[in-house]
Amino acid sequence: MWKLILPLVDFIDRYQGLIIGFAVLASVLLLNQIIYRLFWSSYPSRDDYLAAHPGCATTDGVVCATCRQKAASMPVQGSGRIFRCTWCDMDLFRVDRA
């Protein structure tokens, strides 16, 4: 039994810095995804945004209520898209993945 455990202990002893580093990196990335998913619903949907700002719907798309510039989309993996103003970089609304 010790023949199986000793190589594992030797491996952990030799590479403990890398193991700890990768564990910290993985936990930070996981925490970031958890926090992001919690705040995803805080963005208004497109319909809510246009209901609050009725003059922002144009033939070219949706414009920012602050500076009247066109909104650009930013894809979010697994969730949908967040639309931002191209000029003042304000988050405008979200579009959930269908």
RADAUR-V39825 format. One record per residue. N is the residue number from 1. RES is the residue in one letter. SS is DSSP state (H for helix, E for strand, - for the rest). PHI is phi in degrees with one decimal (* if undefined). D_FIRST is the distance of its C-alpha to the first C-alpha in Angstrom with 2 decimals. Layout:
N;RES;SS;PHI;D_FIRST
N;RES;SS;PHI;D_FIRST
This chain:
1;M;-;*;0.00
2;W;H;-67.7;3.79
3;K;H;-66.6;5.33
4;L;H;-86.1;5.54
5;I;H;-82.9;6.75
6;L;H;-62.0;8.96
7;P;H;-63.8;11.14
8;L;H;-66.9;11.77
9;V;H;-64.3;12.83
10;D;H;-64.2;14.89
11;F;H;-63.3;16.48
12;I;H;-63.8;17.45
13;D;H;-64.8;18.80
14;R;H;-74.7;20.80
15;Y;-;-114.8;22.28
16;Q;H;-65.1;22.58
17;G;H;-64.1;26.36
18;L;H;-67.8;26.38
19;I;H;-63.4;23.92
20;I;H;-65.0;26.10
21;G;H;-61.4;29.23
22;F;H;-67.6;28.39
23;A;H;-66.2;27.33
24;V;H;-65.8;30.68
25;L;H;-61.2;32.59
26;A;H;-64.0;31.16
27;S;H;-69.8;31.97
28;V;H;-66.3;35.48
29;L;H;-65.3;36.19
30;L;H;-66.5;35.03
31;L;H;-63.5;37.15
32;N;H;-62.0;40.08
33;Q;H;-67.0;39.94
34;I;H;-65.3;39.79
35;I;H;-64.5;42.76
36;Y;H;-63.2;44.67
37;R;H;-65.5;44.33
38;L;H;-68.4;45.63
39;F;H;-92.0;48.69
40;W;H;-61.7;49.42
41;S;H;-77.4;51.73
42;S;H;-75.7;53.68
43;Y;-;-75.4;55.45
44;P;-;-72.2;58.52
45;S;E;-74.6;58.74
46;R;H;-62.3;61.44
47;D;H;-65.9;63.76
48;D;H;-65.3;63.40
49;Y;H;-64.8;64.10
50;L;H;-71.3;67.18
51;A;H;-70.2;68.39
52;A;H;-77.1;68.21
53;H;-;-129.9;69.81
54;P;H;-67.0;72.13
55;G;H;-82.0;73.74
56;C;H;-88.6;70.52
57;A;E;-85.6;70.50
58;T;-;-121.9;72.34
59;T;-;-71.6;72.79
60;D;-;-83.6;70.43
61;G;-;137.0;67.65
62;V;E;-96.9;66.77
63;V;E;-111.6;67.93
64;C;-;-71.3;66.88
65;A;-;-74.6;68.93
66;T;-;-85.4;69.07
67;C;-;-115.7;70.08
68;R;-;64.7;70.89
69;Q;-;-95.8;68.64
70;K;E;-69.8;66.75
71;A;E;-82.6;63.21
72;A;E;-115.9;60.39
73;S;E;-92.4;57.17
74;M;E;-127.4;53.69
75;P;E;-68.4;50.98
76;V;E;-119.7;48.02
77;Q;-;-61.1;44.99
78;G;-;83.6;44.43
79;S;-;-116.9;47.24
80;G;E;144.8;50.59
81;R;E;-138.3;52.98
82;I;E;-111.6;54.41
83;F;E;-96.6;57.97
84;R;E;-123.3;59.13
85;C;E;-73.5;62.49
86;T;-;-78.4;62.85
87;W;-;-99.5;65.12
88;C;-;-98.6;63.98
89;D;-;58.4;60.28
90;M;-;-92.9;60.45
91;D;E;-71.6;58.14
92;L;E;-100.4;60.50
93;F;E;-157.8;58.76
94;R;E;-116.1;55.80
95;V;E;-125.8;55.76
96;D;E;-70.8;52.94
97;R;-;-68.8;51.29
98;A;-;-79.2;53.00
